[in-house]
Amino acid sequence: MSTSPRFVVISAAFVTCLITANVIAVKVVSIGPFVLPAAIFVFPLSYIFGDILTEVYGYHQARRVIWLGFACNLVFVFFAWIGEILPPLPEWPHQAAYESILGPAPWILVASFLGYLAGEFANSFVLARMKIMTRGRWLWTRTVTSTVIGQGLDTTIFILILTLAGTPGFSVMMILHHWPAKILIEAVATPATYAAVGYLKRREATDFYDYGTDFNPFLLRDRPGKAVRQ
């Protein structure tokens, strides 16, 4: 199942949304009365793709992709840092701009990584457990509830750390703007999520339930016989 081309596409989309969000999140925007990071429109998509991965392929596969996203983000950050410390051409006038966008302060990286791991694993865990509880019915209750919890953790950790670090433009009040906005995007995307999940379940001929799955987020190798497909 993990080698399915559709699984690869969803995983790639998940990682792309994650890295894109981390690049553009340094910009704070004002939309009417709301103060939000520019990533508000792309980061929730990673949660939607995470929902699809868990719903169709199971928590054990989503766990692998979450760690893959973390590793890919580390690679991006490392090489962005290499690009920053390399001596620029004297006539090139954009070193300061490069550093401000691609060279975030260490606490921004810490906030991003901690928020991502806590939020994504909580999102996947809640969705997988609720699928068993609801016997696979009412997908919208699982996607919305898991987003409320996962995005709540992610948003609170990320913004709280940056606020305590004194990052310009960030305050605790942003949580009250950012969190509901992410939930709204998830709710609006529900019809598309239903369509994607239905299509993938038909094409993959599977509907994964995490009966017996070990939900330890640090367990990268599956234990045979722990989960079943229905």
C-alpha positions in Angstrom: 0.0 0.0 0.0 2.8 2.4 0.8 4.1 2.2 -2.7 0.8 3.2 -4.3 1.3 6.2 -6.6 -1.7 7.9 -5.1 -0.2 7.5 -1.6 3.0 9.1 -2.9 1.1 12.0 -4.4 -0.8 12.7 -1.2 2.5 12.4 0.8 4.3 14.8 -1.6 1.4 17.3 -1.3 1.5 17.1 2.5 5.3 17.8 2.6 5.1 20.6 0.0 2.3 22.4 2.0 4.4 22.1 5.2 7.6 23.5 3.7 5.8 26.3 1.9 4.0 27.3 5.1 7.2 27.4 7.0 8.8 29.8 4.4 5.9 32.2 4.2 4.9 32.1 7.9 7.4 34.8 8.7 5.1 37.4 7.1 2.3 38.7 9.3 -0.7 39.9 7.4 -3.8 42.0 8.4 -7.1 40.9 6.8 -9.8 43.2 8.1 -9.7 42.9 11.9 -7.6 39.7 11.8 -3.8 39.5 12.3 -2.5 36.2 10.8 0.7 34.6 9.4 0.7 34.5 5.6 0.7 30.7 5.9 -2.9 30.7 7.0 -4.1 29.6 3.6 -1.6 26.8 3.0 -0.8 25.3 6.3 -4.3 23.9 7.0 -4.0 22.0 3.7 -1.3 19.9 5.3 -3.9 18.9 8.0 -6.4 18.1 5.3 -3.8 15.8 3.5 -3.0 14.4 6.9 -6.6 13.6 7.5 -6.8 11.8 4.1 -3.7 9.8 4.8 -5.0 8.6 8.2 -8.5 7.9 7.0 -7.5 5.9 3.9 -4.1 4.4 4.8 -4.2 4.4 8.6 -2.3 6.1 11.5 0.8 3.9 11.0 1.3 5.3 7.5 0.4 8.9 8.4 3.0 8.6 11.2 5.7 7.8 8.6 4.7 10.8 6.5 4.6 13.1 9.5 8.2 12.2 10.3 9.1 12.4 6.6 7.8 16.0 6.5 9.8 16.8 9.6 13.0 15.4 8.0 12.4 17.3 4.8 11.9 20.5 6.7 15.2 19.9 8.5 16.9 19.4 5.1 15.4 22.6 3.8 16.4 24.6 6.9 20.0 23.3 6.8 20.6 24.2 3.2 18.8 27.6 3.6 21.3 28.2 6.4 24.2 27.1 4.2 23.0 29.6 1.6 22.9 32.3 4.2 26.5 31.9 5.4 28.0 31.6 2.0 29.7 34.9 1.1 27.5 36.9 -1.3 28.7 38.5 -4.4 29.6 42.1 -3.4 27.2 43.5 -6.1 24.3 41.4 -4.9 22.1 43.6 -2.7 19.7 41.0 -1.3 21.6 39.4 1.5 19.6 41.1 4.2 16.3 40.1 2.6 17.5 36.5 2.2 18.4 36.3 5.9 15.1 37.8 7.0 13.0 35.3 5.1 15.1 32.1 4.9 17.2 32.6 8.0 14.7 32.7 10.9 15.8 32.9 14.5 16.4 29.6 16.3 13.2 30.0 18.4 11.1 30.3 15.3 12.4 26.9 14.2 11.9 25.4 17.6 8.3 26.8 17.7 7.6 25.5 14.2 9.0 22.0 14.8 7.4 21.5 18.2 4.0 22.9 17.1 4.1 20.7 13.9 4.9 17.5 15.7 2.4 18.0 18.5 -0.4 19.2 16.2 0.0 16.6 13.4 0.3 13.6 15.7 -2.7 14.8 17.8 -4.7 15.3 14.6 -3.9 11.9 13.2 -4.5 10.1 16.6 -7.9 11.7 17.2 -9.1 11.0 13.7 -7.9 7.3 13.8 -9.5 6.7 17.3 -12.8 8.5 16.3 -13.0 6.3 13.2 -13.1 3.3 15.3 -15.6 4.9 17.7 -17.9 6.0 14.9 -17.4 2.7 13.0 -16.3 4.7 10.0 -19.4 7.0 9.8 -19.6 10.8 9.9 -16.3 11.6 8.4 -16.9 15.3 8.9 -17.0 14.9 12.7 -13.6 13.3 12.6 -11.9 15.8 10.4 -13.3 18.8 12.2 -12.7 17.5 15.7 -9.2 16.4 14.9 -8.5 19.8 13.4 -9.8 21.6 16.4 -7.4 19.7 18.7 -4.4 19.4 16.4 -4.5 22.9 15.1 -5.2 24.2 18.6 -2.0 22.6 19.9 0.0 23.7 16.9 -1.2 27.3 16.9 -0.9 27.7 20.7 2.6 26.2 20.8 3.9 28.2 17.8 2.5 31.6 18.7 3.1 31.3 22.4 6.8 30.5 21.9 7.2 33.4 19.5 5.3 35.8 21.7 7.4 34.9 24.8 10.5 35.3 22.6 9.4 38.9 21.7 9.1 38.2 18.0 7.7 41.4 16.3 4.1 41.1 15.2 3.3 38.1 17.3 1.0 38.1 20.4 -1.2 35.7 22.3 -4.2 37.4 20.7 -3.1 35.9 17.3 -4.2 32.5 18.7 -7.8 33.7 18.7 -7.5 34.8 15.1 -5.4 31.9 13.7 -7.1 28.9 15.3 -10.7 29.6 14.2 -9.5 30.5 10.7 -7.8 27.1 10.3 -10.9 25.4 11.6 -13.0 27.4 9.1 -10.8 26.4 6.2 -11.1 22.7 7.2 -14.9 23.0 7.4 -15.1 24.7 4.0 -12.9 22.0 2.5 -15.0 19.1 3.9 -16.8 18.4 0.5 -13.4 18.1 -1.2 -12.1 15.9 1.6 -15.1 13.6 1.2 -14.5 13.4 -2.5 -10.8 12.7 -2.2 -11.4 10.0 0.5 -14.1 8.3 -1.4 -12.0 8.3 -4.6 -9.0 6.9 -2.9 -10.9 4.2 -1.0 -12.4 3.0 -4.3 -9.1 3.1 -6.2 -7.1 1.5 -3.4 -9.8 -1.0 -2.6 -9.3 -0.4 1.2 -10.7 1.3 4.2 -8.2 1.2 7.0 -9.2 0.9 10.7 -6.4 1.1 13.3 -7.6 -1.7 15.5 -4.6 -2.7 17.7 -2.3 -0.1 16.2 0.4 1.2 18.5 -0.1 4.9 18.5 3.4 5.7 19.9 4.5 8.5 17.6 8.1 7.4 17.8 7.5 3.9 16.5 8.6 4.0 12.9 8.5 0.3 12.2 5.0 -1.3 12.2 4.3 -4.3 14.4 2.9 -7.1 12.2 -0.7 -8.1 12.8 -1.5 -5.0 14.9 -3.9 -3.4 12.4 -6.6 -4.7 10.0 -8.3 -3.5 6.8 -12.0 -3.7 6.4 
